Amino acid sequence: MAQITLKSLAHSYAPNPSGPDDYAIREMEHVWHQGGAYALLGPSGCGKSTLLNIISGLLTPSNGQVLFDDQVMNELPPEERNIAQVFQFPVVYDTMTVYDNLAFPLRNVGTPEAKVRERVAEVADILDLTSLLRRRARNLTADEKQKVSMGRGLVRDDVSAILFDEPLTVIDPQLKWKLRRKLKEIHERFNITMIYVTHDQLEASTFADKIAVMYEGQVVQFGTPRELFETPAHTFVGYFIGSPGMNLMEVARTDSGARAGTVDLTLSPALQGAIQQARSRNIKLGIRPEFVEVRETPATDAYPIEIDSVQDLGTYRIVSFAFAGKTFRARLGEDQPLPPRQAFVRFPEAWLHLYIDEFRVEVGQ
């Protein structure tokens, strides 16, 4: 097991990169602590698989270093990094039995056969593969093959880390939740450093203690699921995390305070002061739908709106309305009364975030 450190790391597929846009991974510093359960979360094309392949040794970074503990790994091939990697699609030997597939990584490093039997039995039990151990892999379903592939990654208990590259893509949706919980149990049991790449926020939140959110080749926030939800450090995190994502309004400074579209905003002196002091014109305010208040009666800090639509999702409802030229959404619990079409909206300042050049700015009281 190891602590994995990325030091001034950057990578470009272009032979002569001339600017940030030429980099799949923009220069970063990052640490994955020994024994942690981490997720690397982001949309397709954000660089997360590239980063994972650099850690595993399948790619050599253009700049910077990958360190396992204090050892620089850049020049070491994957087989010498003592890591296990589970890919998006199953990697199994079709002519071997399930037992021999699981035993292969152990036998490959000279593990005594008694230890092989013990570990194979343990991992097969965890992944519900015991009844399939004597079956040849070619006769398995896609779900079963991926469980075998995951088992091959988990069977060695001496690896520095296990890297998962969207391993549940081919798994039946009904089994995904169960397997995510299995991986969590395995991590808690063996305390192995695990990095799980996914574009699915539910998968990331279910598996990881901490999540690194990637956007355009950068880790824009690293935190717990709660931190990502309550205090998004970047507008992309606000948009990408949550269902629906954060409401964002573009804000312009005025002589009297701030305005969003044609709406003069009622804000605290502290928030108004932070907006006035911003050196950039790229200023936004954001609030999650869960914290938007929709009410029947006016208030000094409430704005008149007209509700466009209501989506009933059983345990909650999503109310959509126009505000400052944008579509906003509020999430109402099933016990909350549905407001009339002509209503008022409040944005409680405790949950209102200020973003300058897309990054969150702390506002004093």
C-alpha positions in Angstrom: 0.0 0.0 0.0 1.2 3.5 -0.8 0.6 7.2 -0.8 0.4 8.4 -4.3 1.6 12.0 -5.0 1.3 13.9 -8.3 3.9 16.6 -8.4 3.7 19.4 -11.0 2.0 16.8 -13.2 0.8 17.7 -16.7 0.2 15.8 -19.9 -0.4 16.6 -23.5 -0.9 14.4 -26.5 0.3 17.2 -28.8 4.0 16.9 -29.8 4.6 20.6 -29.2 2.0 22.0 -26.8 1.8 25.8 -26.9 -0.8 26.6 -24.3 -3.2 25.2 -21.6 -5.8 24.1 -24.2 -3.2 21.7 -25.6 -3.1 19.8 -22.3 -5.3 16.8 -21.5 -4.0 17.2 -17.9 -3.2 20.7 -16.8 -0.4 21.2 -14.2 -1.6 19.9 -10.9 -0.4 18.9 -7.4 -2.4 16.2 -5.7 -2.1 13.5 -3.0 -4.0 10.2 -2.6 -3.2 9.2 1.0 -2.4 5.6 1.9 -5.5 3.4 2.6 -8.0 6.0 1.3 -11.1 5.2 -0.8 -11.2 7.9 -3.6 -13.3 8.6 -6.6 -12.1 10.6 -9.7 -15.4 12.1 -11.0 -16.1 14.0 -14.2 -17.6 14.0 -17.6 -16.2 12.2 -20.7 -13.1 14.0 -22.0 -12.2 15.7 -18.8 -8.9 13.7 -18.4 -9.8 11.3 -15.6 -8.8 8.1 -17.6 -5.6 9.8 -18.8 -4.7 10.6 -15.2 -5.4 7.0 -14.1 -3.3 5.6 -16.9 -0.4 7.9 -15.9 -0.6 6.6 -12.3 -0.7 3.0 -13.5 2.3 3.5 -15.9 0.3 3.0 -19.1 1.2 6.6 -20.0 4.3 8.7 -19.2 3.4 12.2 -18.3 4.8 15.1 -20.4 5.7 17.0 -17.2 6.1 16.4 -13.5 6.3 13.3 -11.4 4.3 10.4 -10.0 5.5 9.2 -6.6 4.5 6.1 -4.7 5.5 7.1 -1.1 8.8 8.9 -1.8 9.8 6.9 -4.9 9.5 8.5 -8.4 7.7 6.1 -10.6 7.8 7.8 -14.0 10.2 5.4 -15.7 8.8 2.2 -14.2 6.5 0.1 -16.4 3.1 -1.0 -15.0 4.3 -4.4 -13.9 6.9 -2.9 -11.6 4.6 -0.5 -9.9 2.8 -3.2 -7.9 -0.7 -1.9 -8.7 -3.8 -3.6 -9.9 -6.1 -2.1 -12.5 -9.7 -3.0 -13.3 -10.9 -1.7 -16.7 -14.2 -0.6 -18.1 -14.6 -3.9 -19.9 -13.8 -7.4 -18.4 -10.2 -8.6 -18.7 -10.3 -12.4 -18.2 -8.8 -15.5 -19.8 -11.7 -17.3 -21.5 -10.1 -20.7 -21.6 -9.4 -20.7 -17.8 -11.8 -21.5 -15.0 -13.0 -18.7 -12.7 -10.7 -20.2 -10.0 -7.6 -20.1 -12.3 -8.4 -16.5 -13.4 -8.6 -15.4 -9.8 -5.4 -17.4 -8.9 -3.4 -16.1 -11.8 -2.2 -12.8 -10.3 -1.1 -14.7 -7.1 0.7 -17.5 -9.0 2.4 -14.9 -11.2 4.3 -13.6 -8.1 5.1 -17.0 -6.7 2.5 -17.2 -3.9 2.3 -20.6 -2.2 -0.6 -22.6 -3.3 -2.2 -22.8 0.1 -2.3 -19.0 0.2 -3.7 -19.0 -3.3 -6.6 -21.2 -2.2 -7.3 -19.1 0.8 -7.3 -15.8 -1.0 -9.3 -17.1 -4.0 -11.9 -18.5 -1.7 -12.1 -15.3 0.3 -12.5 -13.0 -2.8 -14.9 -15.4 -4.5 -17.1 -15.4 -1.4 -17.1 -11.6 -1.3 -18.1 -11.3 -5.0 -20.6 -14.2 -4.9 -18.4 -16.2 -7.3 -18.0 -19.4 -5.2 -20.6 -21.4 -7.2 -18.8 -20.5 -10.5 -15.2 -21.3 -9.5 -15.1 -24.5 -11.7 -16.8 -22.9 -14.7 -14.8 -21.7 -17.7 -14.8 -17.9 -18.1 -16.1 -18.2 -21.7 -19.4 -19.5 -20.4 -20.0 -16.5 -18.1 -22.3 -13.6 -18.6 -20.9 -10.0 -19.0 -21.8 -9.3 -15.4 -20.1 -12.4 -14.1 -17.0 -11.7 -16.3 -16.7 -8.2 -14.8 -16.9 -9.6 -11.3 -14.1 -12.0 -12.1 -12.1 -9.1 -13.6 -12.7 -7.1 -10.3 -11.7 -10.2 -8.3 -8.4 -10.4 -10.2 -7.7 -6.9 -9.1 -8.6 -7.5 -5.5 -7.0 -10.9 -4.9 -3.5 -9.7 -4.1 -3.3 -8.1 -0.6 0.2 -6.7 -1.2 -0.5 -4.2 -4.0 0.3 -0.4 -3.6 -3.2 0.5 -4.9 -6.1 -0.7 -6.9 -7.3 1.5 -9.8 -10.8 1.1 -11.2 -11.7 2.7 -14.6 -15.5 2.8 -14.7 -15.7 -0.9 -13.8 -19.5 -1.1 -13.6 -20.3 0.1 -17.1 -21.3 -3.4 -18.3 -23.0 -4.5 -15.1 -26.7 -4.9 -14.9 -28.2 -1.8 -13.1 -29.8 -4.0 -10.4 -26.4 -5.3 -9.5 -24.5 -2.0 -9.5 -25.6 -0.9 -6.1 -24.7 -4.3 -4.6 -21.2 -4.3 -6.2 -20.5 -0.7 -5.1 -21.3 -1.8 -1.5 -19.1 -4.9 -1.9 -16.1 -2.7 -3.0 -16.7 -0.5 0.0 -16.7 -3.5 2.3 -13.5 -4.8 0.7 -11.8 -1.4 1.3 -12.9 -1.3 4.9 -11.7 -4.8 5.4 -8.3 -4.6 3.7 -7.4 -0.9 3.9 -6.0 -0.8 0.4 -5.6 2.6 -1.5 -8.4 2.6 -4.1 -9.1 5.1 -6.8 -12.4 4.7 -8.7 -12.9 6.6 -12.0 -16.5 7.3 -12.9 -18.8 9.9 -14.5 -21.6 8.9 -12.2 -22.0 11.0 -9.0 -24.0 8.3 -7.3 -21.3 5.7 -7.9 -18.7 8.1 -6.6 -20.6 9.1 -3.5 -21.5 5.5 -2.6 -17.9 4.3 -2.9 -15.6 7.1 -1.9 -14.7 8.9 1.3 -13.3 11.7 -0.8 -14.0 12.7 -4.4 -11.8 14.6 -6.8 -13.9 16.4 -9.4 -12.2 16.9 -12.7 -13.1 19.5 -15.3 -11.1 20.4 -18.4 -8.0 18.6 -17.2 -8.0 20.0 -13.7 -9.1 18.8 -10.3 -11.4 21.7 -9.4 -12.4 20.3 -6.0 -11.3 17.5 -3.7 -13.6 16.8 -0.8 -16.3 14.7 0.8 -19.6 14.2 -0.9 -21.2 16.6 1.6 -18.5 19.3 1.0 -19.1 19.0 -2.8 -22.8 19.4 -2.3 -22.9 22.1 0.4 -19.9 24.2 -0.7 -19.0 23.7 -4.4 -15.6 25.2 -5.0 -16.3 25.7 -8.7 -19.4 26.4 -10.7 -18.9 23.1 -12.6 -19.1 21.2 -9.3 -22.3 23.0 -8.5 -23.7 22.1 -11.9 -22.4 18.5 -12.0 -23.2 17.4 -8.5 -26.8 17.3 -7.4 -30.1 16.5 -9.2 -30.9 19.0 -10.5 -27.7 20.9 -10.3 -27.0 24.3 -8.8 -28.9 27.4 -10.0 -26.4 30.1 -11.3 -27.1 33.7 -12.1 -24.7 36.1 -13.8 -24.2 39.3 -11.7 -23.3 42.8 -12.7 -22.1 45.5 -10.4 -24.3 48.6 -10.1 -24.0 51.9 -8.2 -26.5 50.7 -5.7 -25.3 47.1 -5.4 -25.7 44.2 -7.9 -28.1 43.1 -10.6 -28.9 39.8 -12.3 -30.4 40.4 -15.7 -33.0 43.2 -15.0 -33.5 42.2 -11.4 -31.9 44.4 -8.7 -30.7 42.0 -6.0 -31.3 42.5 -2.3 -28.0 41.3 -0.7 -26.3 41.7 2.7 -23.6 44.4 3.0 -20.9 41.7 3.2 -21.9 40.1 -0.1 -22.5 43.4 -1.8 -19.0 44.5 -0.7 -17.4 41.3 -2.1 -19.1 41.8 -5.4 -18.0 45.5 -5.6 -14.4 44.5 -4.8 -14.2 41.8 -7.5 -11.6 42.6 -10.1 -13.2 40.4 -12.7 -16.6 40.9 -14.5 -17.1 37.2 -14.4 -19.3 37.2 -11.3 -22.0 34.6 -10.5 -24.2 33.7 -7.6 -25.3 30.1 -7.1 -27.8 28.3 -4.9 -28.9 24.7 -4.9 -32.6 23.9 -5.7 -32.9 22.3 -2.2 -32.3 25.7 -0.5 -34.5 27.9 -2.7 -37.7 29.0 -0.9 -40.9 29.4 -3.0 -43.7 31.1 -1.1 -47.1 32.6 -1.6 -46.6 35.9 0.1 -44.1 38.7 -0.6 -41.1 39.6 1.6 -38.4 42.3 1.5 -35.8 39.8 0.2 -38.3 37.9 -2.0 -38.7 38.3 -5.8 -41.9 37.8 -7.8 -41.9 34.9 -10.2 -44.2 32.9 -12.4 -44.0 29.1 -12.1 -43.5 27.5 -15.5 -43.9 23.8 -14.6 -43.9 21.3 -11.7 -42.4 17.8 -12.0 -43.7 15.4 -9.4 -41.1 12.7 -8.6 -42.9 11.1 -5.7 -40.9 12.0 -2.6 -40.2 15.5 -3.9 -41.3 18.0 -6.6 -39.2 20.1 -8.9 -40.6 23.6 -9.5 -39.2 25.5 -12.6 -39.5 29.2 -13.0 -37.7 32.0 -14.9 -35.4 34.4 -13.0 -33.1 37.0 -14.4 -33.5 35.5 -17.9 -32.5 32.0 -16.7 -34.5 28.8 -15.9 -34.2 28.2 -12.1 -35.4 25.2 -10.2 -36.5 24.7 -6.6 -36.8 21.3 -5.0 -39.9 20.9 -2.7 -40.4 18.0 -0.3 -43.6 16.0 -0.6 -45.0 17.6 2.6 -44.5 21.1 1.3 -47.6 22.9 -0.1 -47.4 23.7 -3.9 -47.3 27.5 -4.3 -49.7 29.2 -6.8 -48.5 30.1 -10.3 -47.8 33.7 -9.3 -45.4 33.3 -6.4 -42.3 34.7 -4.7 -38.9 33.3 -4.4 -36.2 33.7 -1.7 -32.5 32.8 -1.9 -31.4 32.4 1.8 -28.0 33.9 2.0 -26.6 31.1 4.2 -26.8 28.9 1.1 -26.0 31.6 -1.6 -22.4 31.2 -3.0 -20.3 33.8 -4.7 -18.2 32.8 -7.7 -15.6 35.0 -9.4 -13.9 33.6 -12.5 -15.9 30.4 -11.8 -14.2 29.7 -8.4 -16.0 30.1 -5.1 -15.1 33.1 -2.9 -15.5 33.1 0.8 -17.6 36.0 2.0 -17.0 37.4 5.5 -19.9 38.2 7.9 
